[in-house]
Amino acid sequence: MHSLRLLLGATIVASMPFAAPALAQQEDHSSLTIGLGAAVVPTYEGSDEHRVLPLPQLRGKVKDRSFWTRGPALYVDMLTDTDGEGWDLELGPVVGARFDRSSRKAINDPQVEALGKRDFAIEVGGFAGFGKTGVVTSAYDNLSARVAVTKDVAGAHESIIVTPQIEYFTPLSTKSFVGLGLSADYVGKRFGRYYFDIDPAGAAASGLPVYDRAGDKAGFRRVTASLAGGYSLSGDIRRGWALFGVVGYSRLLGRYADSPIVSIAGSRNQWIGALGVGYTF
């Protein structure tokens, strides 16, 4: 049985999945869940203002090979579960986009807006991990861990991002489930320089002080904790319509949190939330 991936964290929008529970995948070698929701997210990473965005989600399985979206990223697991003991190894490619501060109108802060917009990034790489079904509460709960490594190939921040993740899921009944997730982001020097440093020209335009510490070296940019849940509208979470919700908290760390973009114009404490509906075939 393939593990449920709650996939809570990694980017602000990416922290809000609409996932079909592992119970739905126990009997089927192929399945598809389509979800659509509304997400309340910071206007940029480090902002203390929020906006509402549509959040489409997709996950499925074709002959025991799974794929899923995580915000604007697509993951494809090329391995299949073969041991029959509840263990699942994961390995495959991931490709995603980052739109942070790519539109001046969406920033909603005059000082940060004055620093200019950023190009959107295309982040390509891979992930590896494992999951175990039947851990604590029942034969269907799932604990999984993975690491994703991507690099911007579009010429925006041009940096590597390493994202370790741990998730736990348990069904409460055939109608509902809950899940917890923890993740962190480790970024290269160019990422900090691109999104968090302020050069003299930017300082003059924005009124924020010059800042050049975020791009000094690679480091952990943030940690994220999330809680997700789902409830079936059709009486069985494995099929038909279901409601999903997610709430998440991220805290920016160290020299990234010390950037005036965060410490003066925004906040190191980042809250997210989403509600949506999904249908599992």
C-alpha positions in Angstrom: 0.0 0.0 0.0 1.4 3.4 -1.0 1.8 5.9 1.8 -0.3 9.0 2.2 1.7 12.1 1.5 0.3 15.0 3.5 3.3 17.1 2.2 2.9 19.9 4.7 5.4 22.6 4.2 8.2 23.5 1.7 6.7 26.7 0.4 3.9 28.8 1.9 1.3 27.8 -0.7 2.8 24.4 -1.0 2.0 23.7 2.7 -1.6 23.1 1.9 -2.4 19.8 0.2 -5.7 18.1 -0.5 -4.7 14.4 -0.3 -6.6 11.2 -0.7 -5.9 9.1 2.4 -3.9 5.9 2.3 -7.1 4.0 3.0 -8.3 5.0 -0.5 -5.2 3.5 -2.0 -5.1 0.2 -0.1 -7.2 -1.8 -2.6 -6.7 0.1 -5.9 -3.6 0.1 -8.1 -4.9 3.2 -9.9 -6.8 6.2 -8.5 -7.2 9.9 -9.0 -8.1 12.8 -6.6 -8.9 16.3 -7.9 -9.2 19.1 -5.4 -9.9 22.8 -5.5 -9.7 25.2 -2.5 -9.0 28.7 -1.3 -5.8 29.5 0.6 -5.0 32.4 2.8 -1.3 33.1 2.5 1.2 35.9 3.2 1.5 38.3 0.4 5.2 37.5 0.2 7.5 35.3 2.3 8.1 37.3 5.4 5.0 39.5 5.1 2.6 40.3 7.9 -0.3 40.8 5.4 -2.3 38.1 3.7 -4.2 37.4 0.6 -6.6 34.7 -0.8 -5.5 32.5 -3.6 -7.2 29.6 -5.5 -5.5 26.3 -4.8 -6.0 23.5 -7.3 -4.6 20.1 -6.3 -4.1 16.8 -8.0 -2.9 13.4 -6.9 -3.2 9.9 -8.3 -1.7 6.5 -8.8 -1.2 4.6 -12.1 -0.3 1.0 -11.7 1.1 1.7 -8.2 3.2 4.6 -9.3 2.1 7.8 -7.6 2.1 11.4 -8.5 0.9 14.5 -6.7 1.0 18.3 -6.7 2.2 20.3 -3.7 1.2 23.8 -4.4 2.9 24.7 -7.7 5.1 21.7 -7.7 4.6 18.2 -9.2 6.1 15.1 -7.6 6.3 11.7 -9.4 7.3 8.5 -7.4 8.8 6.1 -9.8 9.0 3.2 -7.3 6.2 0.8 -6.4 5.5 -0.9 -3.1 6.5 -4.6 -3.4 7.2 -6.0 0.0 3.6 -6.4 1.2 4.7 -5.4 4.8 3.5 -1.8 4.8 6.9 -0.3 3.8 7.1 2.0 0.8 10.3 3.4 -0.7 10.0 6.7 -2.7 12.3 8.0 -5.4 11.5 10.3 -8.3 11.6 13.7 -10.0 10.0 17.0 -8.8 9.5 20.2 -10.7 7.9 23.4 -9.4 7.6 27.1 -9.8 8.2 29.9 -7.3 6.2 33.2 -7.7 7.3 35.0 -4.6 7.3 38.8 -5.2 6.9 38.2 -9.0 4.1 40.8 -9.1 4.3 44.3 -7.5 0.6 44.5 -7.0 0.5 41.3 -5.0 3.2 42.4 -2.5 0.9 44.8 -0.6 3.7 46.7 1.1 5.0 49.9 -0.3 8.5 49.5 1.0 9.0 46.0 -0.3 7.2 46.9 -3.5 9.8 49.7 -4.0 12.6 47.0 -4.0 11.2 45.7 -7.3 9.6 42.5 -8.3 11.5 39.2 -8.6 11.5 36.8 -11.6 9.6 33.6 -11.1 11.8 30.5 -10.6 11.5 27.1 -12.1 12.9 24.6 -9.5 13.8 21.1 -10.8 15.3 18.2 -8.9 14.3 15.0 -7.2 13.2 13.4 -3.9 13.8 10.2 -1.9 12.2 8.8 1.2 10.2 6.0 2.8 6.9 5.4 4.5 5.5 2.8 6.9 1.8 1.9 7.1 0.4 0.4 10.3 2.5 2.2 12.9 0.6 3.3 16.0 -3.2 3.7 15.9 -4.3 1.1 13.3 -3.3 -0.9 10.3 -3.9 2.2 8.2 -2.0 5.0 9.9 1.2 6.1 8.1 4.5 7.7 9.1 6.8 8.9 6.3 10.0 10.9 5.8 11.6 12.2 2.7 14.1 14.8 1.4 13.6 16.9 -1.7 16.4 18.7 -3.5 15.8 21.2 -6.3 17.6 23.9 -8.1 16.3 27.0 -10.0 17.0 26.6 -13.7 15.2 29.8 -14.9 17.8 32.2 -13.9 16.0 33.8 -10.9 17.6 32.9 -7.5 19.7 30.1 -9.2 20.1 28.4 -5.8 19.6 24.9 -4.4 16.8 24.2 -1.9 16.9 21.1 0.3 13.6 20.3 2.1 13.5 17.5 4.7 10.0 16.5 5.7 8.2 14.2 8.2 4.5 13.4 8.1 2.1 11.3 10.1 -1.5 10.4 9.1 -4.2 8.5 10.8 -7.8 7.8 9.7 -10.4 8.5 12.5 -13.0 6.4 10.7 -14.0 5.5 7.1 -15.3 9.1 6.9 -12.4 11.2 8.3 -8.7 11.5 8.8 -6.1 13.9 10.4 -2.5 14.4 9.7 0.6 16.3 11.1 3.6 17.5 9.2 7.0 19.0 10.0 9.5 20.4 7.4 12.4 22.7 7.0 14.1 24.5 4.1 17.8 24.8 3.6 18.8 27.2 0.9 22.0 28.3 -0.9 23.7 31.7 -0.7 22.1 33.0 -3.9 18.6 32.4 -2.5 19.2 34.6 0.5 20.9 37.3 -1.6 18.0 37.3 -4.1 15.0 37.5 -1.7 16.3 38.9 1.5 19.3 41.2 1.0 18.9 44.9 0.2 21.5 46.8 -1.8 22.1 50.6 -1.5 19.9 51.3 -4.5 17.1 49.3 -3.0 17.6 51.0 0.4 17.3 54.4 -1.2 14.2 53.5 -3.1 12.4 51.7 -0.2 13.6 53.5 2.9 14.7 50.2 4.4 18.3 49.9 5.6 21.0 48.2 3.5 21.3 44.5 4.4 23.8 42.0 3.1 23.9 39.1 5.6 21.3 36.7 4.1 23.6 35.9 1.1 26.7 35.4 3.2 26.4 31.6 3.3 23.9 28.7 2.9 21.6 28.0 5.8 18.2 26.9 7.1 15.6 29.5 6.1 12.5 28.3 8.0 10.7 25.5 9.8 7.1 24.7 9.2 4.4 22.7 11.2 1.0 21.9 9.7 -2.2 20.2 10.7 -4.6 18.8 8.0 -7.9 17.0 8.1 -10.6 15.6 5.8 -14.2 14.6 6.1 -16.1 12.5 3.5 -19.4 13.9 2.1 -20.2 10.6 0.5 -19.8 8.5 3.7 -16.5 6.9 2.6 -13.2 8.8 2.4 -12.0 6.4 -0.2 -14.5 7.5 -2.8 -16.5 10.5 -3.9 -16.6 14.0 -2.4 -14.7 15.1 0.6 -13.9 18.4 2.5 -10.3 19.2 3.4 -8.7 21.8 5.6 -5.2 22.8 6.5 -3.6 25.2 9.0 0.1 25.8 9.1 2.7 27.9 10.9 6.2 28.8 9.6 8.9 30.6 11.4 11.7 32.3 9.5 15.1 31.8 11.0 18.4 33.6 11.6 19.7 36.1 9.1 16.6 35.6 6.9 14.3 36.7 9.7 16.7 39.6 10.5 16.3 41.0 7.0 14.5 44.4 7.1 12.0 42.9 4.6 10.9 40.7 7.5 11.9 42.4 10.7 10.7 45.9 9.8 8.2 45.5 6.9 6.8 42.1 7.9 7.1 39.3 10.4 9.1 36.2 11.0 5.9 34.4 12.0 4.0 33.1 9.0 0.5 31.7 9.2 -1.4 29.9 6.4 -4.8 28.3 6.1 -6.9 26.6 3.4 -10.3 25.0 2.8 -11.3 22.9 -0.2 -13.2 20.1 -1.7 -11.9 17.1 -3.5 -13.3 14.2 -5.5 -11.7 10.7 -5.5 -12.3 8.4 -8.5 
